[in-house]
Amino acid sequence: MVLGPKTEAGSGFVVDVFRGTGSPRDRAMEPLYQQTHKQVHEIQSHMGRLETSDKESLHLVENEIQARIDQIFSSLERLEILSSKEPPNKRQNAKLRVDQLKYDVQHLQTALRNFQHRRYAREQQERQREELLARTFTTNDSDTTIPMDESLQFNSSLQKVHHGMDDLIGGGHSILEGLRAQRMTLKGTQKKILDIANTLGLSNTVMRLIEKRAFQDKYLMIGGMLLTCVIMFLVVQYLT
C-alpha cells in the first residue's frame, strides 16, 4: 500500500526538527511525534490482516484498526497545538511533518472504509444468493408467473395515450388553420380601414380648401363693395 513518501527517510529531519537540545516544548513534542509515527506504521502492517482474516475475526481486526486510527487522530490534534507553539524558525517544518502524518492517517482511514464497503457488498450478495438457492418454487408460484394482464393493461394504456396525443395534435392543427384564416381576414379588414382613412384624409383636405376659399371670397367681396362705394362718392363729388 502506497500512502505517500516514506517517513523513515526523513528521520534525520525529524531529529533536526525535534532535537532534544531545543526548548522544553521541543523535548515534549518529539516523543509524541515518534510514538504517532510508529503507530502509523503499525496500522500499515495491520491492514494486510484484513485480506487474510476469517469472517469470525474480521470484525475484531477492523475494530482494532479503527481504534488505533482514532487514537492517532487524537495525537495529531495535540501535535498541531504543539507545532503552532514552536519557534518561528522551526514552526513551518514542524507543521509539514504533522501534515504528512495526517495525510498518511487519512489514507489509512479511506482504505479501511473502502474495504468495509466491499465487504458489506460481498456479504449482501452472498445472502441474496443463499436466499435464492434456498427458495423452492411451485407451479402456481406468483413470482414465477408472467404478468400478462399487467402487460396487456399497460399496452392498452399506451394505445390510449397515443390516440389522445393524435387527437391533441389534430385539435392543435385545426386551431392553427383557424388562426391563419383569421389572419387573412384581419389583413383584408386592415386594408379597407387604410383605404377609408385615405379617403377621409382627402375629403378633409378638400373641405379645408373650400373653407379657406370661402374666407378669401368674403374679404374680396367686402373690399369690392368698399371700392365701389369710394368710386361712386368720387364721381358724385367731382361731377356734380
Secondary structure as UniProt FT lines:
FT   HELIX           8..10
FT   HELIX           11..17
FT   TURN            20..21
FT   HELIX           24..47
FT   HELIX           49..52
FT   HELIX           55..84
FT   HELIX           88..134
FT   TURN            139..140
FT   TURN            142..144
FT   HELIX           148..239
//
